[in-house]
């Protein structure tokens, strides 16, 4: 038996080594291809971006099924954030010209009147434009409020580097006016509904809220640095309000971030994993408030997200429950056949690599009741606690998680064609590349995951030490009276309580949940004053002798009106 165990461990180690070697080779060959793929899709000199003006990023050269020959503010900003990170870390000087062209292009696009409005009446929420910087006027999911936040974050990163290198004048005169337009839009519209990351659902989006929070924090710091102090207080106040709202997306049972408050889906979505990597701050440790990659909430969420794809894709058949699989946008997806995406599969690996970087830096990792399920994938006997880097448990876990992360890159490698081209998706049936060819975001996602695997981290954005305020705008502004009614049969000694995503609903704390009245049994009722114009999530719970039972997922959700009263009639799920 002992010889068998040693042999099995040896086989596992050999398998992990072989996978790591495969990924090493893929990184080596795919890195220059991905870099070239990004640059080919940037006008005016990109080899696949003919017709695009200088600094304009085309989403893909594909013009039919689907037609992606447009420029999206979101995609462009994420792509240039990666290029700016490259350049400011000592990358090729040729990137400087592209970055300056991007700044000029986006300044022009900000001023284009479009179906969402003018620059001063909502036009900054327009998601996509023609590649000659004119408006796209067709029907579309608009507005999309993540674009201004992501664009300002990219340009602020450039501005911070310029200031550190003695070019404050250019920042103040050229960059700040562009940045301020976007930040003012974020500050004034963060609590309005938006079409989500995938342009399908109009509600509140976790990704959008998180990147809005980051943008306001960075914008405040930049404004202070260049003496634009008149906006600092307003940005700080709204950043604190957004951080408060960000906490409302948490679904405590079974433990994942609800990506969108509307749409009638499970809420399990790559939106949340992308949030974790695009708001990563290496100095923030494993902070759950800002959903850092190694936080217990982010790890619990990651497991829920990954597991949701294990049984729905043919390419995942026969893969063990603790091994990497192909992942897509969300399990209910049907777009272009509802396939895995390269960028979502790489995002899982990137979150894990980011987590490994932080654990190494702090010399320990902590397992909580929230993250226990994630860690028990690698050690079923693991218990809650903090494990120092000097312990065998730490070594076992981090080695296994590194192999797990490599598995997602290996999955992308397996379905990357021989030429290295990265489409938008790969078939759920056989892994063949499908949908838009040469997706710029796919190439950029390869570059960021490769950097994370190498231990490279972007500059800190100020997430360290943030706390959620006990009072937020969403709890201190105008309120509306909401009557909650739920039809539920109970037994003697059992009571029904209400809890939810804002302070007035106890912020999901079952110990302070609101006891409902049984005067009209079997309908239990209570009336609560809630913040106006706010997306709310809530659930009913049963408590009997201290034992708490949650109703089934997903969370109930609605948006309060501007004034007056509302009545909600529910049935226990």
N, C-alpha and C positions, 0 to 999 in steps of 0.2 A: 504494500500500500504506500509506504513512504517513497519507494522508487517511482511509483505512478504519479504521486503529487509533484515530485521534483520534475519529472518528465513533462507533466501538464504545464507547470509553470514555465519550463523551458520553451515549450511550444508557444505559449502566450507571448513570452518575451521575443521569440523569434518572429512571430507574426507582427508584433508592434514594431520591431526593427525594420521588417520588410516594408510595412506601411510607411514608416517615417522616411525610409529611403526613397520610396515612390513619390512621396510628397516633396522631398528635397529636389528630386529630379524635375518634378512638375513646376515648382517655384522657379528653378533655374531657367527652364525653357519658356515658361509662360510669362514671366515678368517683362521681358522686352517686347513680347507680342502684345501684352495688355497695355503697356506704355504707348506703343505705336498705335494701338487701337483707339486709345483716348485721343491722341494728337491728330489722328486721321479725321476725326469727327468734329474738329474745331475749325471754323472759318477764319480767314478766307483761304488759307493755304493748305488746309487738310486735304488729303488725297481722296476722301470720301464725302467731303462737305461742300461740294461745288454749289455756288449760289448763296452760301451763307456769308454774311458780313463778318469782318474781323471780330474775333472774340466771342462769336455766337456758337454755342454748342448744339449740334443736332443730336436728337435722341438716338437716331439710327438712320442709316441711308435707305432703309426699307420704305417703299412708297405704296405697296399694296399688301393687304392682308397680313399685318396692319400697316397703315400709313403713319410712320413716325418721323417724317421729314419736317419736323417742327422743333422749336426750342422751348423747353419747359424751364420755368424759373427754378423749380425744385431740383431737377436733374443737373442743370447747369451749375447751380450753387454747390451741390455735393461734389460734382466733378472738380470744380475749381478749388474747393476747400482742400481736396486731396493734392492738387497741383501746388497750391500755396504752401501746404505743409511740406511737400517735397522741397520747394524752392527755399523756404525759410530755414530748412534743416541742412542747407548746403548743396541743394540740387543744381542742376544745369542752369547756367545764366540765361540760356535761351528761353526759359520759362517766364522770365521777367517780362518780356515783350508780350507774350500771350496773356499774362495776368493783367497788364495795363490795358490791353485790348478788351478783355472781359469787363473790366471796370467801366470803360467807355461804352461798351455795348449795353450793359445793364443800366447805366445812367440814361441812355437813350430810350430803352424799353420802359423804364419807369414813367416816362412822359407821354407814352402812347395812349391815346384815348381808346378804350376797348369796351366790350359789352359789360364789364364789371364797373365801368365808370372812368373818370379822369383821375389824374394823379392825386387830386384832393377830394374825390368823391367815391373812393373804393376801388379804383383801377389797379392798385397795387396787389389786389387779391386775384387778379387774372392769372390763370395757370400757364397758358402757353401762347406763343406768338409765331408768326411766320418767320422764316430764317433770314428775311431781309428787314427784320425789326418792325414790321407792320402788324396790325391787329389780326388775330384769328377771330372771325365773326360767326362761325358756325355754332350749332348747339353743343353745349359741353357742361360738365359738372363744375360750376363756378358759384361762388369764389372758393379758392383754396388758400388758406391763410398761413400755410407753412412756408411758402416761397419767400416772403419778405424776411422772415426770421432766419432762414438758411442763407439767403443772400447777404444779409448784414453780418452774420457770423463769419462767412468766408472773407468778406472785405475787412472786417475788424481784425481778423488774424493777420492779414497783410499789413494793416495799419499799425498794429502793435510791433511788427518786425521793423517797419519803416521808422517808427519813433525810436526804437532801440538802436537804429543805425543812423540817427541824426537827421531824419527827413520829416520833421513834424509839420513843416509848412505845407507840403503836398497832402499830408493827412488832413490838416485843417481846411485847406482851400478846396481840395478835389474830392477826397474820400468822405469826409464828414457829412456834406450835404446829401450824398447818396444814402449813407448809413442812417442819417436822422430821419429821412422820409420813411424808410422801412421800419425803424424802431417806433416812430410815432404811430404808424399804422398798427403795429403789434400792440402797443400800449392802449390804443383806443378800441381794438377789435378782438382781443384775446378771448373774451367770454361770449363771442358770437359763434353761431354754428358755422361749420366749414365742411366742404367735401374732403374726404379722407385721402390718405396717401395713395390709394388706388383709384381715386376719382369716381367712386361708386356710391358712397353713403354720405348724406348731409346730416351731420350730428356734431357731437364733440369727439375729437380724435386725440388719443393719448400721444401719438407722435407729434402732432401739431402743438399741443400744450407744452410738451417737454422742450421742443426746440424754441418755442416762444420764450419760455422761461430763461433758457440759456442766453438767447439773444439780448434780452433786457439786462441780464447781469453783466454781460460783456460790454454792452453799450454804455451802461452807467460807468463802468471802470474807464472806458476810453474817453467818455465825456469829461470825467474828472482829470484825466491825464492831459487833455488839450485845453482845459479851461472853459469848457462848455457847461458850466455848473448849473445853469438854469433848468436843465432837463433831468439832473441827477435824482432829485427827490421824487419826481414823478415816475421815473423808470424804476427806482428802488421799491416804491410803494406797489406798483403793478407787478413787479417781479415777485414780491412776497405774496401777493394775491394769487398769481398764477401757480406758485409753488404749493400753496394751500389747495387749489383746485386739482393740481396734479395727483394729490393723494386719493382723490375720489374715484379714480379708475380701478383701484385695487379690489379684486374679487376674492375675499378671504376663503371661500370654499369653492373649489379645492386649492386656490392659491395661484391666481394669474391676473395679469393686467387686462382688463377689458379694453380692447383696442378702440372700439367705437361705441358710443352710447346708443346708437340707433342701428337700423338695418335688419334686425330680426335674426342675426347670426349668433354663433356661440360667443363671439368676441375674441376667440383665439386667433392670433394674427401675427405675421412677421413684422408688422408695424411696431410691435413692442420690442422685439429683438433689435431692430434697426434703431429704435429709440436709445437703447442701452449703449450701443457702440457709437452713435453720433452725439451723445452727451457724456461720453467717457471723459473723466478727469482723473489722471493718475494720482493727483494729490488728495483726492476725496476718499481714498480707501474704499471700503465696502459699504458706503453710505446707501441706505435704502430710500432715503427721502428723495434723492435725485436719481434713483434707480441705477446705481453704478453696476457694472457688469458682474462683480463678485458679491453684490448684496444678496441677502437671503431671498428677497422678493424677486429679484431678477433671475436668480438660479431656479427658483420654484417655477417661475413663469416659463423659463427656457425648457424645462422638462415637459411641462404641459403642452407647449407649442410643438416640440419635436415629436412627442408621442402621438399627437393627433394625426400624423402622416404615416405612421408605421404600417397601417393596414389598408390604406386607400390607394397606394401606388403599387403597380406591379413590380417596378424596379426595386421596391423595398422588401419583396417577398423573401422569406427565409433568413432575414437579418435578425440577429439576437436583440433582445429588448434593451440591452445596454450598449449597443453599437450604433454608430452613425448611420443616418438614412438621408435620402433626398427629401428636401422640404420645399414647400411652396408658399404662396401668400397666406392662404387660410384654407382650412379643410373643405369648406363648401364651394370653393372656387370652380367656375366653369369657363372662365375667359380663355379663348384659344384652346379649349379642352381641359383646362384646369390642371396644369402641369407644375412640376417643380421648377424653380427659377435658380439660375446660377447665383445671383446676388443674395437670395435668401438663404441658400445652403451655406455660402461663404460667411454670411453674417453670424450664423451659429458658431462657427469656428472662431470668428473674430472676437465674439463676446468671451469665449472660453480662454483665448490667448490673453485678452486684456485682464481677465481675472487672475490668470497665472502670474502676470507681471506684478500685480498689486500684492498677491500673497507672498511672492518672493521679496518684494520691497519691505513688507511689514514683518516678514519672518514668521508668519503663522496664518492659519485659516480657522474660521469659526463656523461651527455647524449649529444652527438653531432649529427649533421645531418647524419653522417655515421651510428651511432648506434641507431638512433631513432626507426627504424623499429623493432629492437630486443626488446627494452624496451616497445614499445607500445603493444607488445603481452600481457603485464601484466597490462597496464594502457593506454587505447586508447586515453585518453585526455592529455597524457604526452607531455611536450614541452622540447625543448633544454635548457640545463642549468646544473648547479652543485647543488646537493642536499646533504646537511650536514646530518650526522647521527642523528641529533636531530630533523629532520623533519619527518612528517608522510609519506611523499612521499618516503623517503629513506627506512623507515620501511616496507611500503607496497611492494616496489619493491624487497627488499632483501628477505623478507618472501616468496614472490611468486617465486623468482628465486631459493631459497633453495628447495621449493616444486617441482619446475620444474626439478631441478637436481636429487632430490630423485626419480622422476618418471623414469628416465633412469636406475637407479640402480634397481628399482622395476621391470622394464621391463626385465632386466637380471635375476632377482630373479624368475620371473614368469616362465621363460623358462629354469631354471636350474633344472635338474632332482633331484630326492629326495636324491640321494647319494652325490650331490654337485659337481659331475664331470663337468668340463667345456671343451666342444669340441671347435672347431674353429668357427663353425657357428650354427645357429638354423634356422629351416625351415621358409621361408617366408609365408608358407601356414598355418602351425599349431604350429610352435615354437618347434618342435621336434629337439633335437640336431643332427647335421649332419656334414659331412666331418671328419677331423682328430679328434680323441678322445684325451682327456687330453692334450690339447695344452698348452705348457709351457707359452707362451706369454699371453694366456687367463687368466691363474692363476695369473701371475705377474700383469696384468692389474687390476684384482680384488683387489690385495693388494695395488696398488697405489691409486685407487679411494677410497678405504676405509680409507687410511691414509689422503687423502685430505679432506674427509668428516669430519674427526676428527680434522682438522686444522693443521695437520703435514705438514711441508714444507721441501724440500731438501735444501742443502746449496746453498747460492748465488754463481753465476758463473761470475759475473762482467758485467751484462747487464745494470746496472744503469748508466744513464747519457751519453749513446752512441749517437752520431749524425752521420748522413750520410754526408760523405765528398762531397764537391762540385766538386771534381775531383777524378776519380777512374781509375784504370788501364784499365778498359774496355773502358774508354773514352780518355785515353792518349796514348795508344799504337798504333800499326799499324792500319790503317783504309782502308776501301774499299768504293768505290763509288757505291751507290745503287740508281737506278732510280725507283721511285714509280709511277705507272699509275693506275688510277681507272676510270672505266666507270660509270658515274652517271649523270642523268638528273636533272637540277636545274631550279629554277625560277629566275626572275630578282631580283637582290639584294642579292642573296644567293651565298655563296662561299664555297669551299671545302678546308679543312685543314687536316694536318697530325699530329698525336701525338703518343707517344709510350713510351717504357720502359727504354730508356736511355736518357742521357742529350741532345744528339744531336737531339732527337725527343721530347724534352721539358718535359720529365719525367711525361707525362700524364697531364700536365698543359694546359688547354684549352686557357688560356689567352696569352700564348706564343707559341701556336701551329703554324706549318709551313703552310703558305698560298700556295696553289698549283696553277699552271698555267692552264688557260682554253684555251690556244692557239690552242689546238687540240680537242676542245669540240666536243662530250660529254666526251672525255677522259681528265681528269685533271692530271697534272704531276708535279713532283718535283724531284730533285736529292740531296741526302744527303750523306755526308761522315760519315760512321758508324764504330765503333770498329770492327776489324777483329776477326774471330773465336768466335763470340758471339751470344748467343741465344737472339733474339729480338722479342718483341711483339709490335703490333701497331694496330691503328684503324684510320679510316677516320671519320671526323665530318663535319657536315653542320652548318654554322653560318649565321644567317639572322637577322640583326638589334640586335645583341647581344644574340639572342636565339640560344642555342647550341643543336644539335641533333646528338647523337652518332649512328653509324651503329650498327647492331645487334650483340649479342654475338655469339660465343666466340671471343676472340681477334684473329687477324691474327698473325701468328708466322712463323719465319724462322730463320736460322742460317747463319750468314755472312761467306764468305770464308776467306781464309788466305791472299789473295791479289786479285788485279784486280778489276773488276766491275761486278755488278749484276743488273738484271732488273726484277721487279715484276709487273705483270699485274693482276689487281683485278677488280671485279665488286662489286658495293655497295650492302651491305646486309641490 
